[in-house]
Amino acid sequence: MNTRGVWTLFNKETARFREVWSQTLAAPVVSNLLFLTIFGTVFAAGGNDSGAYLHSLIPGLAAMGIMMNAFQNPLGSLIVAKYTNIISELMTIPLKGWEIALAYISAGVFRGMLVGVITIAVGFFFVHVGFAHVLMILLFSVLLGGTFASLGTIFGAIFHDFDQMSMVQNFIITPLIYLGGVFFPVSAIPGLAGQIAKFNPLYYMIDGFRYGFTGTHEAPLILSFVVTGLFFVISYSIASWIFQTGYRLKT
């Protein structure tokens, strides 16, 4: 493994989003802060136990921050690289496909986890956030970030402009995240809609991540781990293959 090459590319990708931290780190945290304020106020006004709800909501928002930002990092980077024709230089560096994928995906995971950590830290101003199983939090954080960074890499290779990027993010990724149990337990959805929601793989990813904080889960924990791990392995393998073959990158 070319450790220095992977580290150099990783450092380049993290420097890219660190230079505009107000957009890549602060903006999503502010959005999550608004969600916390609005939902907490609504539940308190309705005479509900807003503290119990926020204790469940904060991990959900952290999971959303990890997924969205891990997805956006390689996606935006690859599209910009195509615009500036830097992509041709990327394909000539002395790194194997899986090593390039590792650098891009690790940078996406890093950005996603930074947003997740900051979201949890901000959450402490609203309610005490529990840490029932720290190892599970770390495991699902890496798997969530790795899966969505891999998906961002795949779509970044396929797409050639930001309009296509926005379409997928707005009409596919965001709805799946919102309906995956970020804001509410999927078990609360009545009837057939609730059963259909359980076919959403993000439901199992978010539920497993939330378990690390609350110690409770709706779906079988082993199923959540299998679904999350399987999606990570498949998406990372495809991303590695894209860099190895140059699919949609050399043309």
Backbone as JSON, one array per atom type, in Angstrom:
{
  "sequence": "MNTRGVWTLFNKETARFREVWSQTLAAPVVSNLLFLTIFGTVFAAGGNDSGAYLHSLIPGLAAMGIMMNAFQNPLGSLIVAKYTNIISELMTIPLKGWEIALAYISAGVFRGMLVGVITIAVGFFFVHVGFAHVLMILLFSVLLGGTFASLGTIFGAIFHDFDQMSMVQNFIITPLIYLGGVFFPVSAIPGLAGQIAKFNPLYYMIDGFRYGFTGTHEAPLILSFVVTGLFFVISYSIASWIFQTGYRLKT",
  "N": [[0.84, -1.2, 0.0], [0.52, 2.21, -0.86], [1.21, 4.27, 1.35], [2.0, 6.95, 1.83], [1.11, 8.24, -0.49], [-1.68, 7.82, -0.35], [-2.23, 9.2, 2.02], [-1.47, 11.81, 1.29], [-3.34, 12.43, -0.74], [-5.68, 12.17, 0.75], [-5.27, 14.24, 2.62], [-5.33, 16.42, 0.92], [-8.02, 16.36, 0.09], [-9.37, 16.75, 2.51], [-8.41, 19.25, 3.2], [-9.64, 20.78, 1.31], [-12.37, 21.01, 2.09], [-12.0, 22.06, 4.61], [-11.05, 24.6, 4.19], [-13.26, 26.06, 3.48], [-14.93, 26.09, 5.75], [-17.14, 27.31, 6.89], [-19.21, 26.81, 5.18], [-19.16, 24.03, 4.8], [-19.02, 22.8, 7.31], [-20.07, 24.46, 9.42], [-22.58, 25.33, 8.39], [-24.31, 22.95, 8.02], [-24.5, 22.23, 10.72], [-25.8, 24.41, 11.88], [-28.25, 24.14, 10.6], [-29.13, 21.73, 11.79], [-29.31, 22.64, 14.38], [-31.48, 24.36, 14.19], [-33.49, 22.48, 13.65], [-33.48, 21.11, 16.1], [-34.3, 23.16, 17.86], [-36.85, 23.88, 16.85], [-38.37, 21.42, 16.81], [-38.1, 20.64, 19.49], [-39.36, 22.78, 20.8], [-41.97, 22.58, 19.77], [-42.81, 20.08, 20.76], [-42.66, 20.54, 23.51], [-44.57, 22.56, 23.76], [-46.85, 21.17, 23.22], [-47.29, 19.75, 25.49], [-45.83, 17.48, 25.79], [-43.14, 15.2, 26.64], [-40.46, 16.72, 25.95], [-37.78, 16.39, 26.43], [-37.24, 13.6, 26.42], [-37.85, 13.08, 23.78], [-35.96, 14.67, 22.4], [-33.67, 13.39, 23.21], [-33.72, 11.19, 21.62], [-33.87, 12.35, 19.12], [-31.49, 13.84, 18.66], [-29.28, 11.97, 18.18], [-30.32, 11.02, 15.75], [-30.21, 13.3, 14.1], [-27.46, 13.66, 14.11], [-26.67, 11.35, 12.75], [-27.83, 11.92, 10.26], [-26.3, 14.16, 9.58], [-23.77, 12.98, 9.3], [-24.2, 11.22, 7.14], [-25.15, 12.89, 5.0], [-23.06, 14.77, 4.65], [-20.8, 13.19, 4.27], [-21.53, 12.06, 1.88], [-21.66, 14.3, 0.16], [-19.03, 15.26, 0.01], [-16.99, 13.69, -1.62], [-18.53, 13.64, -3.94], [-18.98, 16.35, -4.79], [-16.29, 17.07, -5.09], [-15.31, 15.4, -7.17], [-16.9, 16.18, -9.34], [-16.15, 18.86, -9.63], [-13.49, 18.39, -10.26], [-13.77, 17.27, -12.78], [-14.78, 19.44, -14.2], [-12.59, 21.17, -14.15], [-10.71, 19.66, -15.35], [-8.87, 18.3, -13.88], [-9.21, 15.74, -13.32], [-7.99, 14.06, -15.15], [-5.34, 14.11, -14.38], [-5.57, 12.9, -11.92], [-6.06, 10.27, -12.59], [-3.6, 9.36, -13.37], [-1.87, 9.21, -11.26], [0.39, 7.38, -9.09], [-1.27, 5.31, -7.73], [-3.29, 2.6, -6.66], [-6.65, 1.62, -7.64], [-8.28, 1.05, -5.37], [-6.88, 2.34, -3.44], [-7.04, 5.06, -4.12], [-9.78, 5.32, -3.86], [-9.96, 4.81, -1.12], [-8.72, 7.09, -0.02], [-10.4, 9.22, -0.91], [-12.89, 8.41, 0.15], [-12.31, 8.17, 2.88], [-11.79, 10.85, 3.5], [-14.35, 11.88, 3.1], [-15.73, 10.49, 5.13], [-14.43, 11.57, 7.35], [-15.2, 14.3, 7.22], [-17.98, 13.97, 7.53], [-18.12, 12.8, 10.09], [-17.07, 14.85, 11.65], [-19.12, 16.78, 11.48], [-21.12, 15.27, 12.69], [-20.08, 14.94, 15.33], [-19.96, 17.61, 16.2], [-22.66, 18.22, 16.11], [-23.69, 16.54, 18.13], [-22.34, 17.67, 20.3], [-23.47, 20.25, 20.36], [-26.03, 19.46, 20.95], [-25.94, 18.93, 23.66], [-26.54, 21.3, 24.89], [-29.24, 21.31, 24.95], [-30.26, 18.91, 25.99], [-29.24, 16.19, 28.11], [-27.13, 14.02, 26.51], [-26.99, 10.61, 26.1], [-24.51, 7.96, 26.2], [-24.67, 4.99, 25.48], [-23.43, 2.77, 24.26], [-20.43, 3.08, 23.27], [-18.61, 1.94, 21.45], [-20.31, 0.9, 19.5], [-21.36, 3.25, 18.51], [-19.09, 4.38, 17.29], [-18.51, 2.37, 15.41], [-20.85, 2.27, 13.75], [-20.78, 4.9, 12.9], [-18.51, 5.01, 11.23], [-19.26, 3.08, 9.32], [-21.66, 4.18, 8.31], [-20.72, 6.69, 7.34], [-18.76, 5.73, 5.55], [-20.29, 4.26, 3.71], [-21.95, 6.25, 2.53], [-20.06, 8.07, 1.6], [-18.87, 6.46, -0.28], [-21.03, 6.1, -2.03], [-21.29, 8.75, -2.83], [-18.91, 9.0, -4.24], [-19.37, 7.21, -6.34], [-21.62, 8.37, -7.66], [-20.43, 10.79, -8.26], [-18.62, 10.04, -10.18], [-20.31, 9.22, -12.21], [-21.96, 11.43, -12.83], [-21.9, 14.67, -14.47], [-22.41, 17.3, -13.95], [-23.65, 19.84, -11.64], [-26.38, 20.0, -11.53], [-27.43, 17.44, -11.96], [-26.38, 16.28, -9.7], [-27.75, 17.66, -7.65], [-30.34, 16.8, -8.18], [-30.35, 14.02, -7.56], [-29.65, 14.16, -4.86], [-31.74, 15.7, -3.75], [-34.11, 14.37, -4.48], [-33.8, 11.68, -4.02], [-31.75, 10.81, -2.07], [-32.17, 12.59, 0.21], [-35.05, 12.28, 0.79], [-35.06, 9.5, 1.48], [-33.44, 9.52, 3.75], [-34.9, 11.21, 5.48], [-37.22, 9.68, 5.78], [-36.23, 7.55, 7.07], [-36.23, 7.44, 9.79], [-35.04, 9.58, 11.12], [-36.24, 11.84, 12.37], [-38.35, 10.77, 13.76], [-39.64, 7.77, 15.31], [-39.82, 4.9, 13.25], [-41.64, 3.0, 13.87], [-43.81, 4.41, 14.69], [-45.23, 5.08, 12.47], [-48.29, 4.48, 10.99], [-50.07, 1.48, 9.91], [-49.92, 0.28, 6.5], [-48.02, 2.02, 5.44], [-46.08, 2.17, 7.42], [-45.06, -0.42, 7.33], [-43.97, -0.49, 4.76], [-41.99, 1.44, 5.06], [-40.07, 0.07, 6.43], [-38.65, -1.26, 4.56], [-36.79, 0.45, 3.72], [-33.42, 0.81, 3.58], [-31.97, 2.66, 5.06], [-33.32, 2.98, 7.39], [-32.51, 0.88, 9.04], [-29.81, 1.47, 9.28], [-29.81, 3.97, 10.61], [-31.2, 3.3, 12.92], [-29.49, 1.45, 14.13], [-27.29, 3.11, 14.64], [-28.45, 4.97, 16.41], [-28.96, 3.31, 18.54], [-26.5, 3.07, 19.8], [-26.41, 5.35, 21.35], [-28.84, 5.53, 22.86], [-29.32, 2.95, 23.77], [-31.46, 1.43, 23.1], [-33.42, -0.21, 20.56], [-35.31, -0.56, 17.51], [-35.39, -2.27, 15.23], [-33.98, -5.59, 14.74], [-30.77, -5.81, 16.12], [-28.59, -7.15, 14.97], [-29.47, -7.39, 12.37], [-29.5, -4.72, 11.57], [-26.76, -4.19, 11.63], [-25.81, -6.01, 9.69], [-27.13, -5.12, 7.34], [-26.13, -2.48, 7.13], [-23.33, -2.97, 7.01], [-23.2, -4.57, 4.71], [-24.08, -2.84, 2.66], [-22.02, -1.01, 2.79], [-19.73, -2.52, 2.02], [-20.43, -3.27, -0.6], [-20.81, -0.77, -1.9], [-18.3, 0.45, -1.51], [-16.67, -1.32, -2.91], [-17.59, -0.97, -5.54], [-16.89, 1.73, -5.91], [-14.09, 1.52, -5.75], [-13.61, -0.05, -8.0], [-14.39, 1.72, -10.01], [-12.39, 3.71, -9.89], [-10.23, 2.13, -10.48], [-10.67, 1.23, -13.07], [-11.28, 3.54, -14.39], [-13.82, 4.23, -15.19], [-16.2, 6.28, -16.61], [-14.62, 8.38, -15.92], [-12.41, 8.8, -17.47], [-13.44, 9.73, -19.75]],
  "CA": [[0.0, 0.0, 0.0], [1.25, 3.47, -0.94], [0.68, 5.02, 2.48], [2.23, 8.38, 1.66], [0.23, 8.72, -1.55], [-3.06, 7.86, 0.17], [-2.31, 10.29, 3.0], [-1.4, 13.08, 0.56], [-4.63, 12.65, -1.38], [-6.63, 12.39, 1.85], [-5.02, 15.58, 3.16], [-5.82, 17.37, -0.09], [-9.48, 16.37, 0.1], [-9.84, 17.36, 3.75], [-8.07, 20.68, 3.15], [-10.62, 21.42, 0.43], [-13.57, 21.41, 2.83], [-11.62, 22.85, 5.77], [-10.86, 25.98, 3.77], [-14.58, 26.72, 3.43], [-15.59, 25.44, 6.88], [-18.43, 27.94, 7.19], [-20.21, 26.17, 4.32], [-19.12, 22.57, 4.87], [-19.17, 22.33, 8.69], [-20.97, 25.3, 10.22], [-23.93, 25.4, 7.81], [-25.17, 21.82, 8.41], [-24.73, 22.23, 12.17], [-26.84, 25.41, 12.11], [-29.52, 23.52, 10.18], [-29.51, 20.78, 12.83], [-29.69, 23.44, 15.55], [-32.85, 24.81, 13.93], [-34.37, 21.33, 13.85], [-33.57, 20.87, 17.54], [-35.09, 24.23, 18.47], [-38.25, 23.82, 16.39], [-39.04, 20.21, 17.28], [-38.15, 20.68, 20.94], [-40.38, 23.75, 21.19], [-43.29, 22.05, 19.42], [-43.17, 19.01, 21.69], [-42.89, 21.13, 24.83], [-45.82, 23.31, 23.7], [-47.93, 20.19, 23.18], [-47.37, 19.06, 26.77], [-45.1, 16.21, 25.73], [-41.81, 15.17, 27.25], [-39.54, 17.09, 24.88], [-36.45, 15.88, 26.75], [-37.15, 12.22, 25.93], [-37.84, 13.12, 22.31], [-34.67, 15.21, 21.95], [-32.66, 12.37, 23.46], [-33.75, 10.31, 20.44], [-33.71, 13.15, 17.91], [-30.12, 14.3, 18.48], [-28.52, 10.97, 17.41], [-30.84, 10.98, 14.39], [-29.65, 14.44, 13.37], [-26.03, 13.39, 13.94], [-26.58, 10.37, 11.66], [-28.12, 12.63, 9.02], [-25.13, 14.98, 9.27], [-22.7, 12.1, 8.82], [-24.54, 10.68, 5.82], [-25.24, 13.93, 3.98], [-21.76, 15.41, 4.4], [-19.92, 12.17, 3.68], [-21.97, 11.91, 0.5], [-21.39, 15.51, -0.62], [-17.61, 15.58, -0.13], [-16.39, 13.17, -2.87], [-19.39, 13.97, -5.07], [-18.63, 17.69, -5.25], [-14.88, 17.1, -5.47], [-15.12, 14.77, -8.47], [-17.54, 16.99, -10.37], [-15.26, 20.01, -9.85], [-12.29, 17.88, -10.95], [-14.13, 17.11, -14.18], [-14.9, 20.78, -14.78], [-11.27, 21.78, -14.26], [-9.88, 18.68, -16.05], [-7.88, 17.72, -12.96], [-9.5, 14.31, -13.23], [-7.02, 13.34, -15.98], [-4.14, 13.96, -13.57], [-5.87, 11.95, -10.86], [-6.0, 8.91, -13.12], [-2.22, 9.01, -13.69], [-1.04, 9.12, -10.06], [0.78, 5.98, -8.82], [-2.08, 4.69, -6.69], [-4.28, 1.64, -7.15], [-8.02, 2.11, -7.55], [-8.81, 0.97, -4.02], [-6.17, 3.33, -2.62], [-7.67, 6.35, -4.41], [-11.1, 5.26, -3.22], [-9.75, 4.91, 0.32], [-8.42, 8.48, 0.3], [-11.61, 10.02, -1.11], [-13.94, 7.98, 1.07], [-11.88, 8.52, 4.24], [-12.01, 12.29, 3.65], [-15.79, 12.06, 3.28], [-16.07, 10.01, 6.47], [-13.89, 12.54, 8.29], [-16.09, 15.46, 7.23], [-19.26, 13.58, 8.11], [-17.99, 12.59, 11.53], [-16.91, 16.15, 12.29], [-20.46, 17.36, 11.61], [-21.82, 14.48, 13.7], [-19.55, 15.25, 16.66], [-20.39, 18.96, 16.56], [-24.1, 18.15, 16.36], [-23.87, 15.96, 19.46], [-21.87, 18.66, 21.27], [-24.5, 21.29, 20.43], [-27.19, 18.85, 21.57], [-25.82, 18.98, 25.12], [-27.15, 22.55, 25.37], [-30.67, 21.09, 25.02], [-30.57, 17.76, 26.84], [-28.08, 15.32, 28.3], [-27.06, 12.95, 25.51], [-26.37, 9.42, 26.66], [-23.6, 7.16, 25.37], [-24.88, 3.65, 26.02], [-22.45, 1.84, 23.69], [-19.53, 3.94, 22.5], [-18.05, 1.19, 20.32], [-21.34, 0.82, 18.46], [-21.42, 4.59, 17.9], [-17.94, 4.51, 16.39], [-18.64, 1.4, 14.32], [-21.88, 2.71, 12.81], [-20.35, 6.17, 12.31], [-17.6, 4.69, 10.13], [-20.0, 2.38, 8.27], [-22.56, 5.15, 7.69], [-19.92, 7.62, 6.55], [-18.12, 5.02, 4.45], [-21.3, 3.92, 2.71], [-22.41, 7.42, 1.79], [-18.92, 8.6, 0.87], [-18.72, 5.59, -1.45], [-22.1, 6.46, -2.95], [-20.93, 10.05, -3.4], [-17.86, 8.73, -5.23], [-20.0, 6.57, -7.49], [-22.41, 9.37, -8.39], [-19.5, 11.79, -8.77], [-18.05, 9.51, -11.42], [-21.36, 9.1, -13.22], [-22.53, 12.72, -13.2], [-20.98, 15.64, -15.04], [-22.76, 18.67, -13.56], [-24.25, 19.96, -10.33], [-27.84, 19.81, -11.64], [-27.67, 16.03, -11.72], [-26.04, 16.06, -8.29], [-28.86, 18.17, -6.83], [-31.51, 15.98, -8.43], [-30.23, 12.8, -6.77], [-29.64, 14.49, -3.44], [-33.03, 16.24, -3.33], [-35.24, 13.5, -4.77], [-33.55, 10.29, -3.62], [-31.02, 10.68, -0.81], [-32.83, 13.29, 1.31], [-36.28, 11.6, 1.23], [-34.75, 8.24, 2.14], [-32.93, 9.84, 5.08], [-36.0, 11.74, 6.29], [-38.17, 8.61, 6.07], [-35.5, 6.45, 7.7], [-36.32, 7.51, 11.25], [-34.22, 10.66, 11.7], [-37.03, 12.74, 13.2], [-39.4, 10.06, 14.48], [-39.49, 6.31, 15.18], [-40.58, 4.33, 12.15], [-42.74, 2.23, 14.46], [-44.95, 5.3, 14.9], [-45.96, 5.23, 11.21], [-49.35, 3.46, 11.06], [-50.53, 0.69, 8.78], [-49.08, -0.18, 5.4], [-46.9, 2.94, 5.27], [-45.04, 1.77, 8.37], [-44.44, -1.65, 6.84], [-43.16, -0.13, 3.6], [-40.82, 2.19, 5.53], [-39.05, -0.87, 6.92], [-37.85, -1.71, 3.42], [-35.78, 1.49, 3.52], [-32.2, 0.35, 4.29], [-31.5, 3.7, 5.97], [-34.0, 2.75, 8.67], [-31.66, -0.01, 9.84], [-28.56, 2.19, 9.55], [-30.06, 5.0, 11.62], [-31.61, 2.64, 14.15], [-28.29, 0.9, 14.75], [-26.5, 4.23, 15.14], [-29.14, 5.53, 17.58], [-28.81, 2.35, 19.64], [-25.27, 3.37, 20.52], [-26.66, 6.44, 22.29], [-29.99, 5.3, 23.74], [-29.35, 1.59, 24.3], [-32.68, 0.76, 22.64], [-33.51, -0.3, 19.11], [-36.56, -1.1, 16.99], [-35.05, -3.41, 14.38], [-32.96, -6.46, 15.32], [-29.47, -5.15, 16.02], [-27.74, -7.88, 14.04], [-29.94, -7.05, 11.03], [-29.01, -3.37, 11.29], [-25.33, -4.29, 11.35], [-25.63, -6.72, 8.42], [-27.56, -4.24, 6.26], [-25.17, -1.38, 7.02], [-22.06, -3.5, 6.56], [-23.33, -5.05, 3.34], [-24.13, -1.69, 1.77], [-20.68, -0.41, 2.77], [-18.83, -3.37, 1.23], [-20.83, -3.19, -2.01], [-20.57, 0.57, -2.44], [-16.85, 0.69, -1.55], [-16.12, -2.14, -3.99], [-17.91, -0.3, -6.8], [-16.08, 2.94, -5.98], [-12.73, 1.09, -6.06], [-13.61, -0.5, -9.39], [-14.48, 2.91, -10.86], [-11.07, 4.33, -9.96], [-9.28, 1.19, -11.09], [-10.94, 1.13, -14.51], [-11.48, 4.87, -14.99], [-15.17, 4.28, -15.73], [-16.81, 7.62, -16.67], [-13.65, 9.36, -15.46], [-11.45, 9.05, -18.55], [-14.13, 10.27, -20.92]],
  "C": [[0.87, 1.25, 0.0], [0.7, 4.42, 0.13], [0.83, 6.52, 2.29], [1.31, 8.97, 0.59], [-1.21, 8.84, -1.08], [-3.22, 9.02, 1.14], [-2.3, 11.65, 2.31], [-2.73, 13.42, -0.09], [-5.73, 12.9, -0.35], [-6.5, 13.8, 2.4], [-5.51, 16.66, 2.21], [-7.33, 17.49, -0.04], [-10.03, 16.98, 1.39], [-9.54, 18.85, 3.78], [-9.09, 21.44, 2.32], [-11.86, 21.85, 1.21], [-13.24, 22.21, 4.09], [-11.44, 24.32, 5.42], [-12.17, 26.76, 3.69], [-15.45, 26.13, 4.55], [-16.96, 26.04, 7.2], [-19.55, 27.32, 6.36], [-20.3, 24.67, 4.57], [-19.34, 22.02, 6.28], [-20.2, 23.14, 9.47], [-22.4, 25.27, 9.7], [-24.79, 24.2, 8.19], [-25.45, 21.76, 9.91], [-25.81, 23.25, 12.53], [-28.2, 24.87, 11.72], [-30.02, 22.54, 11.25], [-29.95, 21.51, 14.1], [-31.12, 23.97, 15.4], [-33.84, 23.67, 14.12], [-34.57, 21.06, 15.33], [-34.48, 21.9, 18.21], [-36.57, 24.1, 18.12], [-38.96, 22.6, 16.97], [-39.15, 20.18, 18.8], [-39.23, 21.63, 21.44], [-41.78, 23.22, 20.93], [-43.72, 20.97, 20.41], [-43.46, 19.57, 23.08], [-44.22, 21.86, 24.87], [-47.02, 22.36, 23.72], [-48.06, 19.4, 24.47], [-46.66, 17.73, 26.78], [-43.75, 16.33, 26.42], [-40.78, 15.45, 26.15], [-38.14, 16.55, 25.14], [-36.24, 14.47, 26.22], [-37.08, 12.2, 24.41], [-36.5, 13.62, 21.79], [-33.55, 14.2, 22.16], [-32.59, 11.38, 22.3], [-33.46, 11.07, 19.16], [-32.25, 13.5, 17.64], [-29.25, 13.25, 17.78], [-29.01, 10.85, 15.97], [-30.28, 12.1, 13.53], [-28.16, 14.25, 13.13], [-25.82, 12.38, 12.8], [-26.83, 11.03, 10.32], [-26.93, 13.49, 8.61], [-23.99, 14.16, 8.73], [-22.98, 11.67, 7.39], [-24.5, 11.76, 4.74], [-23.87, 14.51, 3.63], [-20.73, 14.44, 3.85], [-20.26, 11.98, 2.22], [-21.53, 13.1, -0.35], [-19.91, 15.71, -0.9], [-16.98, 15.01, -1.41], [-17.21, 13.53, -4.1], [-19.02, 15.33, -5.65], [-17.2, 17.76, -5.76], [-14.67, 16.53, -6.87], [-15.75, 15.57, -9.6], [-16.69, 18.23, -10.68], [-14.01, 19.57, -10.6], [-12.56, 17.66, -12.43], [-14.21, 18.46, -14.88], [-13.52, 21.37, -15.07], [-10.26, 20.86, -14.98], [-8.74, 18.14, -15.18], [-8.04, 16.21, -12.91], [-8.5, 13.49, -14.05], [-5.71, 13.13, -15.22], [-4.34, 12.93, -12.47], [-5.68, 10.52, -11.35], [-4.57, 8.46, -13.46], [-1.33, 8.89, -12.45], [-0.76, 7.66, -9.72], [0.05, 5.37, -7.63], [-3.05, 3.71, -7.35], [-5.68, 2.21, -6.96], [-8.55, 2.11, -6.13], [-8.11, 1.97, -3.1], [-6.73, 4.73, -2.86], [-9.04, 6.42, -3.74], [-10.97, 5.44, -1.71], [-9.52, 6.35, 0.74], [-9.68, 9.35, 0.2], [-12.68, 9.69, -0.08], [-13.58, 8.32, 2.51], [-12.07, 10.01, 4.5], [-13.48, 12.59, 3.85], [-16.24, 11.63, 4.66], [-15.62, 11.03, 7.52], [-14.79, 13.78, 8.39], [-17.42, 15.12, 7.88], [-19.19, 13.43, 9.61], [-17.76, 13.89, 12.28], [-18.26, 16.82, 12.51], [-21.25, 16.6, 12.68], [-21.38, 14.81, 15.11], [-20.02, 16.64, 17.11], [-21.88, 18.99, 16.87], [-24.39, 17.59, 17.75], [-23.45, 16.97, 20.54], [-22.89, 19.78, 21.45], [-25.74, 20.75, 21.15], [-27.15, 18.88, 23.09], [-26.39, 20.27, 25.71], [-28.66, 22.39, 25.52], [-31.04, 19.98, 25.99], [-29.31, 16.94, 27.01], [-28.16, 14.16, 27.32], [-26.33, 11.76, 26.11], [-25.45, 8.73, 25.67], [-23.64, 5.74, 25.9], [-23.81, 2.67, 25.55], [-21.53, 2.62, 22.75], [-18.96, 3.21, 21.28], [-19.05, 1.07, 19.17], [-21.49, 2.17, 17.75], [-20.3, 4.75, 16.89], [-18.07, 3.6, 15.18], [-19.66, 1.88, 13.29], [-21.53, 4.06, 12.19], [-19.47, 5.92, 11.09], [-18.36, 4.02, 8.98], [-20.97, 3.32, 7.55], [-21.8, 6.1, 6.78], [-19.29, 6.95, 5.35], [-19.09, 4.66, 3.34], [-21.68, 5.13, 1.87], [-21.27, 8.14, 1.08], [-18.66, 7.77, -0.38], [-19.79, 5.9, -2.49], [-21.82, 7.81, -3.61], [-19.85, 9.91, -4.46], [-18.45, 8.14, -6.51], [-20.78, 7.58, -8.32], [-21.52, 10.48, -8.95], [-18.84, 11.35, -10.06], [-19.07, 9.49, -12.55], [-21.81, 10.46, -13.74], [-21.46, 13.69, -13.7], [-21.33, 17.09, -14.69], [-23.51, 18.65, -12.23], [-25.77, 19.83, -10.37], [-28.2, 18.35, -11.38], [-27.41, 15.67, -10.26], [-27.19, 16.48, -7.39], [-30.09, 17.31, -6.98], [-31.48, 14.72, -7.57], [-30.32, 13.1, -5.29], [-31.03, 14.91, -2.95], [-34.17, 15.23, -3.46], [-35.03, 12.04, -4.37], [-32.93, 10.21, -2.23], [-31.77, 11.32, 0.36], [-34.14, 12.64, 1.73], [-36.02, 10.28, 1.96], [-34.25, 8.47, 3.57], [-34.06, 10.31, 5.99], [-36.98, 10.63, 6.7], [-37.5, 7.41, 6.73], [-35.49, 6.5, 9.21], [-35.44, 8.56, 11.88], [-35.01, 11.46, 12.72], [-38.04, 12.01, 14.08], [-39.15, 8.56, 14.35], [-40.37, 5.78, 14.07], [-41.76, 3.52, 12.66], [-43.98, 3.08, 14.68], [-45.77, 5.51, 13.62], [-47.02, 4.13, 11.15], [-49.52, 2.68, 9.76], [-49.47, 0.29, 7.77], [-47.86, 0.71, 5.21], [-45.74, 2.58, 6.2], [-44.31, 0.52, 7.93], [-43.53, -1.37, 5.64], [-41.88, 0.58, 4.03], [-39.71, 1.27, 6.01], [-38.24, -1.51, 5.8], [-36.76, -0.69, 3.07], [-34.51, 1.08, 4.27], [-31.67, 1.38, 5.28], [-32.15, 3.6, 7.34], [-33.11, 1.92, 9.59], [-30.34, 0.67, 10.2], [-28.73, 3.19, 10.68], [-30.42, 4.37, 12.96], [-30.41, 2.05, 14.88], [-27.41, 1.98, 15.35], [-27.13, 4.8, 16.41], [-29.01, 4.61, 18.79], [-27.56, 2.63, 20.46], [-25.44, 4.46, 21.56], [-27.72, 6.08, 23.32], [-30.01, 3.92, 24.39], [-30.6, 0.82, 23.91], [-32.71, 0.76, 21.12], [-34.84, -0.9, 18.71], [-36.3, -2.36, 16.17], [-34.04, -4.31, 15.11], [-31.57, -5.88, 15.08], [-28.57, -5.84, 15.01], [-28.16, -7.58, 12.6], [-29.47, -5.66, 10.63], [-27.54, -3.4, 10.91], [-25.08, -4.94, 9.99], [-25.99, -5.82, 7.25], [-26.55, -3.12, 6.04], [-23.84, -1.86, 6.48], [-22.09, -3.95, 5.12], [-23.34, -3.89, 2.34], [-22.76, -1.01, 1.69], [-19.74, -1.21, 1.87], [-19.14, -3.24, -0.26], [-20.47, -1.84, -2.6], [-19.07, 0.88, -2.52], [-16.2, -0.1, -2.69], [-16.39, -1.5, -5.35], [-17.07, 0.95, -6.99], [-14.63, 2.59, -6.34], [-12.6, 0.67, -7.52], [-13.65, 0.69, -10.35], [-13.11, 3.57, -10.99], [-10.06, 3.42, -10.64], [-9.44, 1.16, -12.6], [-11.05, 2.49, -15.19], [-12.85, 5.06, -15.6], [-15.79, 5.65, -15.53], [-15.87, 8.73, -16.15], [-12.66, 9.74, -16.57], [-12.1, 9.65, -19.78], [-14.84, 11.57, -20.57]]
}
